């Protein structure tokens, strides 16, 4: 499944074997790792897929390998038509491989299930986890950078991708409440922020996402598993008519009232 939708298994091939040098770099602490690859050819001839790099000594029935534990790594990639190497790679930031059968011998069957999340920054460190600010630290990849609570004609907010890799928003949700999980709405399908990109999202009560912003409100971004990525809470007057509430310095600073909004562009000041 991809983003909750079934993908016909017949459209893909699955391969397992010794990792290539590039793949081995995803798990540098393991000598001679193994790779499990799922790949398919699109109508335009491009090759798209995912790779899991694992410690072959852990390939056994009943094994459970967790992204970030040091035993497994990987990501999703795409190879354009006629090319010999991927032009994009986005690592998994969380995930779990559960094996029902497996062995590191020629011809052995490997079967099981894998769930993963990609398109985000690295998991938080123990120091980050102890942060009592109520949000994931800025710098993990995706930040709420600016918003207009009295936009004309629509309210809006801006997301900024601080990472050197594209971010697919298929795994993220947004809401104007930090406590009511039932209000969270998925981003439009196919939305991708390029490396360093800024993107403005207009808020339509009668369309996507079904809500607008108030003068005294809050906004949050979550992973689909409920992990808070970034949030902002503002008071009446912080985002006045004709102005916005923005991070200054851009991407890393605290929010403050800005007289001249810069949607889809770096904040000034």
C-alpha positions as CSV (number, residue, x, y, z in Angstrom):
1,X,0.0,0.0,0.0
2,X,1.1,3.6,-0.6
3,X,-0.6,6.3,1.4
4,X,-3.3,3.9,2.4
5,X,-4.1,2.9,-1.2
6,X,-3.6,-0.6,-2.6
7,X,-0.9,-1.0,-5.2
8,X,-1.1,-4.2,-7.4
9,X,1.7,-6.5,-6.5
10,X,2.0,-7.6,-10.1
11,X,3.3,-4.2,-11.1
12,X,6.5,-4.7,-9.0
13,X,9.5,-6.9,-8.7
14,X,11.3,-7.8,-5.5
15,X,14.9,-8.7,-5.3
16,X,17.3,-9.6,-2.4
17,X,21.1,-10.0,-2.4
18,X,24.4,-8.4,-1.5
19,X,24.3,-4.6,-1.2
20,X,26.0,-2.3,-3.7
21,X,28.7,0.1,-2.4
22,X,26.1,3.0,-2.5
23,X,23.6,0.9,-0.6
24,X,26.2,-0.2,2.0
25,X,26.8,3.4,2.8
26,X,23.3,3.5,4.4
27,X,24.4,1.0,7.0
28,X,28.2,1.7,7.4
29,X,28.5,-0.1,10.7
30,X,27.6,-3.5,9.1
31,X,30.2,-5.4,7.0
32,X,28.7,-6.8,3.8
33,X,25.1,-5.9,4.4
34,X,22.2,-7.3,2.3
35,X,19.6,-5.4,0.4
36,X,15.9,-6.0,-0.3
37,X,14.6,-4.0,-3.2
38,X,11.0,-3.4,-4.4
39,X,10.9,-1.8,-7.9
40,X,8.5,-1.1,-10.7
41,X,8.6,0.6,-14.1
42,X,6.2,3.5,-14.8
43,X,4.5,4.2,-18.1
44,X,7.2,6.8,-19.0
45,X,9.9,4.2,-18.5
46,X,11.2,5.5,-15.2
47,X,12.1,3.0,-12.5
48,X,10.8,3.7,-9.0
49,X,11.2,1.7,-5.9
50,X,12.4,1.3,-2.3
51,X,15.5,-0.3,-0.8
52,X,16.0,-1.8,2.6
53,X,19.6,-2.4,3.7
54,X,19.9,-4.9,6.6
55,X,22.4,-6.9,8.6
56,X,22.3,-10.4,6.9
57,X,22.9,-12.0,10.3
58,X,19.5,-10.8,11.4
59,X,17.6,-12.4,8.4
60,X,15.7,-15.0,10.2
61,X,12.0,-16.1,10.7
62,X,10.3,-13.9,13.4
63,X,13.0,-11.1,13.2
64,X,11.7,-7.6,13.7
65,X,14.0,-4.8,12.4
66,X,13.3,-1.2,13.2
67,X,14.6,1.8,11.3
68,X,17.0,3.9,13.4
69,X,18.1,0.9,15.5
70,X,21.3,0.3,13.5
71,X,20.1,-3.0,12.0
72,X,18.2,-1.6,9.1
73,X,18.1,1.5,6.9
74,X,16.7,2.5,3.5
75,X,14.6,4.8,1.4
76,X,12.6,5.4,-1.7
77,X,14.2,6.4,-5.1
78,X,13.6,7.1,-8.7
79,X,15.7,6.5,-11.9
80,X,14.7,8.5,-14.9
81,X,14.2,6.8,-18.3
82,X,17.6,5.8,-19.8
83,X,19.6,6.8,-16.7
84,X,21.8,4.4,-14.8
85,X,21.5,5.9,-11.3
86,X,18.7,7.5,-9.2
87,X,18.1,11.2,-9.5
88,X,16.4,11.3,-6.1
89,X,16.6,9.4,-2.9
90,X,14.5,10.0,0.3
91,X,15.5,8.0,3.4
92,X,13.0,6.3,5.7
93,X,12.9,8.1,9.0
94,X,10.9,5.4,10.7
95,X,9.7,2.0,9.9
96,X,9.6,-1.7,10.9
97,X,10.3,-4.9,8.9
98,X,8.7,-8.0,10.3
99,X,9.9,-11.2,8.7
100,X,7.9,-14.4,8.6
101,X,10.6,-16.3,6.8
102,X,14.1,-15.4,5.8
103,X,17.7,-16.6,5.5
104,X,20.9,-15.3,4.1
105,X,21.5,-18.3,1.8
106,X,21.3,-18.6,-2.0
107,X,17.7,-19.2,-3.1
108,X,16.2,-18.7,0.3
109,X,12.7,-17.2,0.5
110,X,12.2,-13.9,2.2
111,X,8.7,-13.0,3.3
112,X,7.1,-10.5,5.7
113,X,5.8,-7.0,6.0
114,X,7.3,-3.5,6.1
115,X,5.8,-0.2,7.1
116,X,7.8,3.0,6.7
117,X,7.6,6.8,6.6
118,X,9.8,8.9,4.3
119,X,10.3,12.5,3.3
120,X,11.2,13.9,6.7
121,X,14.4,14.7,8.6
122,X,16.3,12.5,11.1
123,X,14.6,11.2,14.3
124,X,15.0,13.4,17.4
125,X,18.0,12.7,19.8
126,X,17.5,12.1,23.5
127,X,18.3,15.8,24.1
128,X,15.6,16.8,21.6
129,X,13.1,14.5,23.3
130,X,13.7,16.3,26.6
131,X,12.8,19.6,25.1
132,X,9.7,20.9,26.9
133,X,8.7,23.5,24.2
134,X,5.8,21.3,23.0
135,X,7.2,20.8,19.5
136,X,9.8,18.9,17.6
137,X,13.0,21.1,17.3
138,X,13.3,23.3,14.2
139,X,15.9,21.9,11.8
140,X,14.4,18.4,11.5
141,X,13.3,19.4,8.0
142,X,9.8,20.9,7.7
143,X,8.8,24.1,9.4
144,X,5.8,26.4,9.5
145,X,7.5,29.6,8.4
146,X,4.7,32.2,8.1
147,X,0.9,32.5,8.3
148,X,-1.8,35.1,7.6
149,X,-4.9,34.8,9.8
150,X,-6.7,37.6,8.0
151,X,-5.7,36.8,4.5
152,X,-7.3,38.3,1.4
153,X,-9.2,36.5,-0.1
154,X,-8.1,33.4,1.9
155,X,-6.1,32.8,5.0
156,X,-2.8,31.0,4.3
157,X,0.3,29.5,5.8
158,X,3.7,28.7,4.4
159,X,5.9,25.6,4.8
160,X,9.6,25.6,4.3
161,X,11.7,22.6,3.6
162,X,15.1,23.1,5.2
163,X,16.5,19.8,3.9
164,X,18.7,19.1,0.9
165,X,16.2,16.5,-0.3
166,X,12.6,16.8,-1.5
167,X,9.8,16.3,1.1
168,X,6.7,14.4,0.0
169,X,3.8,15.6,2.2
170,X,1.8,12.4,1.7
171,X,2.8,11.4,5.2
172,X,1.8,14.7,6.9
173,X,-1.4,16.2,8.3
174,X,-2.4,19.8,9.3
175,X,-4.9,21.2,11.7
176,X,-5.9,24.4,13.5
177,X,-6.0,22.6,16.8
178,X,-3.0,21.1,18.7
179,X,-5.2,18.9,20.9
180,X,-8.1,17.6,18.7
181,X,-6.6,14.8,16.5
182,X,-10.0,14.5,14.7
183,X,-9.4,17.9,13.0
184,X,-6.2,16.8,11.3
185,X,-6.4,16.9,7.5
186,X,-4.0,15.2,5.0
187,X,-2.2,17.4,2.4
188,X,-3.3,17.2,-1.2
189,X,-2.0,14.1,-3.0
190,X,1.2,14.6,-4.9
191,X,2.3,17.7,-2.9
192,X,6.2,17.8,-2.8
193,X,8.5,20.5,-1.5
194,X,11.8,20.6,-3.2
195,X,15.1,21.1,-1.4
196,X,15.0,24.5,0.3
197,X,11.6,25.3,-1.1
198,X,8.9,27.6,0.3
199,X,5.2,26.7,-0.4
200,X,2.1,28.7,0.4
201,X,-1.1,26.8,1.3
202,X,-4.4,28.7,1.0
203,X,-7.1,27.7,3.5
204,X,-10.6,27.3,2.0
205,X,-13.5,26.5,4.3
206,X,-15.4,25.1,1.3
207,X,-12.5,23.2,-0.1
208,X,-9.1,22.1,1.2
209,X,-8.6,21.8,4.2
210,X,-12.1,22.8,5.3
211,X,-11.0,25.4,7.9
212,X,-9.6,29.0,8.1
213,X,-7.5,30.7,10.8
214,X,-8.8,32.8,13.6
215,X,-7.2,35.9,15.2
216,X,-6.4,33.9,18.4
217,X,-5.6,30.4,17.3
218,X,-3.0,27.7,16.7
219,X,-1.7,25.6,13.8
220,X,0.2,22.3,13.8
221,X,1.8,19.8,11.4
222,X,2.0,16.1,12.2
223,X,3.2,12.9,10.8
224,X,0.4,10.4,10.1
225,X,1.4,8.5,13.3
226,X,0.6,11.5,15.4
227,X,4.2,12.8,15.8
228,X,4.2,16.6,16.1
229,X,6.5,18.1,13.5
230,X,6.0,21.9,14.1
231,X,3.4,24.2,15.6
232,X,2.6,27.8,16.2
233,X,0.2,29.5,18.6
234,X,-0.7,33.2,18.3
235,X,-2.8,35.8,20.0
236,X,-5.3,38.4,18.6
237,X,-3.3,41.1,16.8
238,X,-0.3,39.0,16.1
239,X,-1.4,38.4,12.5
240,X,-3.3,41.6,11.6
241,X,-5.1,42.4,8.4
242,X,-2.5,43.1,5.6
243,X,0.3,41.6,7.7
244,X,1.5,38.1,8.7
245,X,3.1,36.2,11.6
246,X,6.5,34.9,10.5
247,X,9.7,33.4,11.7
248,X,12.5,36.1,11.8
249,X,15.3,35.3,11.1
250,X,13.8,33.2,8.3
251,X,13.2,29.5,9.1
252,X,14.9,29.5,12.5
253,X,13.7,32.6,14.4
254,X,10.8,33.1,16.7
255,X,7.5,34.2,15.3
256,X,6.8,37.9,15.2
257,X,4.3,40.3,13.4
258,X,5.5,41.3,9.9
259,X,4.0,44.3,8.0
260,X,5.0,43.0,4.6
261,X,4.1,39.3,4.1
262,X,6.4,37.1,1.9
263,X,4.3,34.0,1.0
264,X,6.3,31.3,-0.8
265,X,9.5,33.2,-0.3
266,X,12.1,33.7,2.5
267,X,11.0,36.0,5.4
268,X,12.6,39.4,5.5
269,X,13.9,41.2,8.6
